Amino acid sequence: MAIFWTVFYWAFWIALSPFAGMFIGRVSRGRAVRELVGGVLLLPTVLTGIWLTVFGGSALYLQLGGTTDIVAAVNIDTATAIYDSKPRRRSFG
């Protein structure tokens, strides 16, 4: 089943890429190449790096601090690990 998912994923992106390229080309009409490269390549890369740094750092902090056991939750069920492993809020009353 995992092989089918990989083939489907790649086929989806190969089929979608011409439409994504045409969309970016139409939206970017009249802009400089520098603006196009910055808006399509650099900005999403930087934002993704920030996203992964923040959430990856939070996961490491929770795992290494002993607040929650993310590894055990992932080993049980990958799909629901994020919901099962989040720290529980404590009441202050």
PyMOL CGO cylinders between C-alpha atoms (Angstrom):
from pymol import cmd
from pymol.cgo import CYLINDER

trace = [
    CYLINDER, 0.00, 0.00, 0.00, 2.89, 2.39, 0.71, 0.3, 1, 1, 1, 1, 1, 1,
    CYLINDER, 2.89, 2.39, 0.71, 4.16, 2.03, -2.86, 0.3, 1, 1, 1, 1, 1, 1,
    CYLINDER, 4.16, 2.03, -2.86, 0.77, 3.06, -4.26, 0.3, 1, 1, 1, 1, 1, 1,
    CYLINDER, 0.77, 3.06, -4.26, 0.73, 6.17, -2.06, 0.3, 1, 1, 1, 1, 1, 1,
    CYLINDER, 0.73, 6.17, -2.06, 4.19, 7.21, -3.31, 0.3, 1, 1, 1, 1, 1, 1,
    CYLINDER, 4.19, 7.21, -3.31, 3.19, 6.78, -6.96, 0.3, 1, 1, 1, 1, 1, 1,
    CYLINDER, 3.19, 6.78, -6.96, -0.04, 8.71, -6.38, 0.3, 1, 1, 1, 1, 1, 1,
    CYLINDER, -0.04, 8.71, -6.38, 1.83, 11.54, -4.63, 0.3, 1, 1, 1, 1, 1, 1,
    CYLINDER, 1.83, 11.54, -4.63, 4.38, 11.96, -7.42, 0.3, 1, 1, 1, 1, 1, 1,
    CYLINDER, 4.38, 11.96, -7.42, 1.74, 11.68, -10.16, 0.3, 1, 1, 1, 1, 1, 1,
    CYLINDER, 1.74, 11.68, -10.16, -0.34, 14.34, -8.44, 0.3, 1, 1, 1, 1, 1, 1,
    CYLINDER, -0.34, 14.34, -8.44, 2.54, 16.82, -8.31, 0.3, 1, 1, 1, 1, 1, 1,
    CYLINDER, 2.54, 16.82, -8.31, 3.66, 16.08, -11.88, 0.3, 1, 1, 1, 1, 1, 1,
    CYLINDER, 3.66, 16.08, -11.88, 0.10, 16.69, -13.09, 0.3, 1, 1, 1, 1, 1, 1,
    CYLINDER, 0.10, 16.69, -13.09, -0.30, 19.84, -10.99, 0.3, 1, 1, 1, 1, 1, 1,
    CYLINDER, -0.30, 19.84, -10.99, 3.05, 21.51, -11.80, 0.3, 1, 1, 1, 1, 1, 1,
    CYLINDER, 3.05, 21.51, -11.80, 2.11, 22.95, -15.24, 0.3, 1, 1, 1, 1, 1, 1,
    CYLINDER, 2.11, 22.95, -15.24, -0.96, 24.62, -13.76, 0.3, 1, 1, 1, 1, 1, 1,
    CYLINDER, -0.96, 24.62, -13.76, 1.03, 26.00, -10.83, 0.3, 1, 1, 1, 1, 1, 1,
    CYLINDER, 1.03, 26.00, -10.83, 3.65, 27.34, -13.25, 0.3, 1, 1, 1, 1, 1, 1,
    CYLINDER, 3.65, 27.34, -13.25, 1.00, 29.03, -15.41, 0.3, 1, 1, 1, 1, 1, 1,
    CYLINDER, 1.00, 29.03, -15.41, -0.62, 30.56, -12.33, 0.3, 1, 1, 1, 1, 1, 1,
    CYLINDER, -0.62, 30.56, -12.33, 2.66, 31.95, -11.04, 0.3, 1, 1, 1, 1, 1, 1,
    CYLINDER, 2.66, 31.95, -11.04, 3.47, 33.26, -14.52, 0.3, 1, 1, 1, 1, 1, 1,
    CYLINDER, 3.47, 33.26, -14.52, 0.15, 35.07, -14.85, 0.3, 1, 1, 1, 1, 1, 1,
    CYLINDER, 0.15, 35.07, -14.85, 0.23, 36.53, -11.37, 0.3, 1, 1, 1, 1, 1, 1,
    CYLINDER, 0.23, 36.53, -11.37, 3.83, 37.68, -11.85, 0.3, 1, 1, 1, 1, 1, 1,
    CYLINDER, 3.83, 37.68, -11.85, 3.25, 39.46, -15.17, 0.3, 1, 1, 1, 1, 1, 1,
    CYLINDER, 3.25, 39.46, -15.17, 5.07, 42.79, -15.16, 0.3, 1, 1, 1, 1, 1, 1,
    CYLINDER, 5.07, 42.79, -15.16, 7.32, 41.99, -12.22, 0.3, 1, 1, 1, 1, 1, 1,
    CYLINDER, 7.32, 41.99, -12.22, 11.08, 41.74, -12.27, 0.3, 1, 1, 1, 1, 1, 1,
    CYLINDER, 11.08, 41.74, -12.27, 12.82, 38.37, -12.16, 0.3, 1, 1, 1, 1, 1, 1,
    CYLINDER, 12.82, 38.37, -12.16, 14.30, 39.33, -8.80, 0.3, 1, 1, 1, 1, 1, 1,
    CYLINDER, 14.30, 39.33, -8.80, 10.82, 39.85, -7.34, 0.3, 1, 1, 1, 1, 1, 1,
    CYLINDER, 10.82, 39.85, -7.34, 9.63, 36.55, -8.82, 0.3, 1, 1, 1, 1, 1, 1,
    CYLINDER, 9.63, 36.55, -8.82, 12.54, 34.58, -7.36, 0.3, 1, 1, 1, 1, 1, 1,
    CYLINDER, 12.54, 34.58, -7.36, 12.12, 36.25, -3.98, 0.3, 1, 1, 1, 1, 1, 1,
    CYLINDER, 12.12, 36.25, -3.98, 8.37, 35.71, -3.83, 0.3, 1, 1, 1, 1, 1, 1,
    CYLINDER, 8.37, 35.71, -3.83, 8.28, 32.16, -5.17, 0.3, 1, 1, 1, 1, 1, 1,
    CYLINDER, 8.28, 32.16, -5.17, 11.51, 30.61, -3.93, 0.3, 1, 1, 1, 1, 1, 1,
    CYLINDER, 11.51, 30.61, -3.93, 13.12, 32.55, -1.11, 0.3, 1, 1, 1, 1, 1, 1,
    CYLINDER, 13.12, 32.55, -1.11, 10.17, 33.73, 0.95, 0.3, 1, 1, 1, 1, 1, 1,
    CYLINDER, 10.17, 33.73, 0.95, 8.45, 30.31, 1.26, 0.3, 1, 1, 1, 1, 1, 1,
    CYLINDER, 8.45, 30.31, 1.26, 11.80, 28.68, 2.06, 0.3, 1, 1, 1, 1, 1, 1,
    CYLINDER, 11.80, 28.68, 2.06, 12.52, 31.15, 4.87, 0.3, 1, 1, 1, 1, 1, 1,
    CYLINDER, 12.52, 31.15, 4.87, 9.00, 30.88, 6.29, 0.3, 1, 1, 1, 1, 1, 1,
    CYLINDER, 9.00, 30.88, 6.29, 9.15, 27.07, 6.21, 0.3, 1, 1, 1, 1, 1, 1,
    CYLINDER, 9.15, 27.07, 6.21, 12.50, 27.16, 8.00, 0.3, 1, 1, 1, 1, 1, 1,
    CYLINDER, 12.50, 27.16, 8.00, 11.08, 29.41, 10.72, 0.3, 1, 1, 1, 1, 1, 1,
    CYLINDER, 11.08, 29.41, 10.72, 7.99, 27.17, 11.06, 0.3, 1, 1, 1, 1, 1, 1,
    CYLINDER, 7.99, 27.17, 11.06, 10.05, 23.99, 11.42, 0.3, 1, 1, 1, 1, 1, 1,
    CYLINDER, 10.05, 23.99, 11.42, 12.47, 25.65, 13.84, 0.3, 1, 1, 1, 1, 1, 1,
    CYLINDER, 12.47, 25.65, 13.84, 9.70, 26.85, 16.15, 0.3, 1, 1, 1, 1, 1, 1,
    CYLINDER, 9.70, 26.85, 16.15, 7.63, 23.67, 16.18, 0.3, 1, 1, 1, 1, 1, 1,
    CYLINDER, 7.63, 23.67, 16.18, 10.61, 21.33, 16.09, 0.3, 1, 1, 1, 1, 1, 1,
    CYLINDER, 10.61, 21.33, 16.09, 12.19, 23.19, 18.97, 0.3, 1, 1, 1, 1, 1, 1,
    CYLINDER, 12.19, 23.19, 18.97, 8.95, 23.00, 20.92, 0.3, 1, 1, 1, 1, 1, 1,
    CYLINDER, 8.95, 23.00, 20.92, 8.71, 19.26, 20.34, 0.3, 1, 1, 1, 1, 1, 1,
    CYLINDER, 8.71, 19.26, 20.34, 12.31, 18.73, 21.45, 0.3, 1, 1, 1, 1, 1, 1,
    CYLINDER, 12.31, 18.73, 21.45, 11.71, 20.88, 24.54, 0.3, 1, 1, 1, 1, 1, 1,
    CYLINDER, 11.71, 20.88, 24.54, 8.63, 18.87, 25.50, 0.3, 1, 1, 1, 1, 1, 1,
    CYLINDER, 8.63, 18.87, 25.50, 10.30, 15.51, 24.82, 0.3, 1, 1, 1, 1, 1, 1,
    CYLINDER, 10.30, 15.51, 24.82, 13.61, 16.23, 26.54, 0.3, 1, 1, 1, 1, 1, 1,
    CYLINDER, 13.61, 16.23, 26.54, 12.00, 18.10, 29.43, 0.3, 1, 1, 1, 1, 1, 1,
    CYLINDER, 12.00, 18.10, 29.43, 9.84, 15.13, 30.31, 0.3, 1, 1, 1, 1, 1, 1,
    CYLINDER, 9.84, 15.13, 30.31, 6.60, 17.07, 29.91, 0.3, 1, 1, 1, 1, 1, 1,
    CYLINDER, 6.60, 17.07, 29.91, 5.26, 14.61, 27.36, 0.3, 1, 1, 1, 1, 1, 1,
    CYLINDER, 5.26, 14.61, 27.36, 6.44, 11.51, 25.53, 0.3, 1, 1, 1, 1, 1, 1,
    CYLINDER, 6.44, 11.51, 25.53, 6.05, 12.29, 21.84, 0.3, 1, 1, 1, 1, 1, 1,
    CYLINDER, 6.05, 12.29, 21.84, 8.08, 9.27, 20.73, 0.3, 1, 1, 1, 1, 1, 1,
    CYLINDER, 8.08, 9.27, 20.73, 5.77, 6.84, 22.51, 0.3, 1, 1, 1, 1, 1, 1,
    CYLINDER, 5.77, 6.84, 22.51, 2.69, 8.56, 21.08, 0.3, 1, 1, 1, 1, 1, 1,
    CYLINDER, 2.69, 8.56, 21.08, 4.11, 8.34, 17.54, 0.3, 1, 1, 1, 1, 1, 1,
    CYLINDER, 4.11, 8.34, 17.54, 4.96, 4.66, 18.01, 0.3, 1, 1, 1, 1, 1, 1,
    CYLINDER, 4.96, 4.66, 18.01, 1.35, 3.95, 19.05, 0.3, 1, 1, 1, 1, 1, 1,
    CYLINDER, 1.35, 3.95, 19.05, -0.43, 5.91, 16.30, 0.3, 1, 1, 1, 1, 1, 1,
    CYLINDER, -0.43, 5.91, 16.30, 1.24, 8.41, 13.99, 0.3, 1, 1, 1, 1, 1, 1,
    CYLINDER, 1.24, 8.41, 13.99, -1.98, 10.07, 12.85, 0.3, 1, 1, 1, 1, 1, 1,
    CYLINDER, -1.98, 10.07, 12.85, -3.17, 11.08, 16.32, 0.3, 1, 1, 1, 1, 1, 1,
    CYLINDER, -3.17, 11.08, 16.32, 0.19, 11.56, 18.03, 0.3, 1, 1, 1, 1, 1, 1,
    CYLINDER, 0.19, 11.56, 18.03, 0.00, 15.35, 17.98, 0.3, 1, 1, 1, 1, 1, 1,
    CYLINDER, 0.00, 15.35, 17.98, -3.33, 15.30, 19.81, 0.3, 1, 1, 1, 1, 1, 1,
    CYLINDER, -3.33, 15.30, 19.81, -2.45, 12.62, 22.33, 0.3, 1, 1, 1, 1, 1, 1,
    CYLINDER, -2.45, 12.62, 22.33, 0.97, 13.99, 23.26, 0.3, 1, 1, 1, 1, 1, 1,
    CYLINDER, 0.97, 13.99, 23.26, 0.19, 17.63, 23.89, 0.3, 1, 1, 1, 1, 1, 1,
    CYLINDER, 0.19, 17.63, 23.89, 0.63, 18.67, 27.51, 0.3, 1, 1, 1, 1, 1, 1,
    CYLINDER, 0.63, 18.67, 27.51, -2.54, 18.86, 29.56, 0.3, 1, 1, 1, 1, 1, 1,
    CYLINDER, -2.54, 18.86, 29.56, -3.51, 22.19, 31.04, 0.3, 1, 1, 1, 1, 1, 1,
    CYLINDER, -3.51, 22.19, 31.04, -3.80, 22.29, 34.77, 0.3, 1, 1, 1, 1, 1, 1,
    CYLINDER, -3.80, 22.29, 34.77, -6.53, 24.18, 36.55, 0.3, 1, 1, 1, 1, 1, 1,
    CYLINDER, -6.53, 24.18, 36.55, -5.40, 26.96, 38.83, 0.3, 1, 1, 1, 1, 1, 1,
    CYLINDER, -5.40, 26.96, 38.83, -8.40, 26.74, 41.11, 0.3, 1, 1, 1, 1, 1, 1,
]
cmd.load_cgo(trace, "trace")
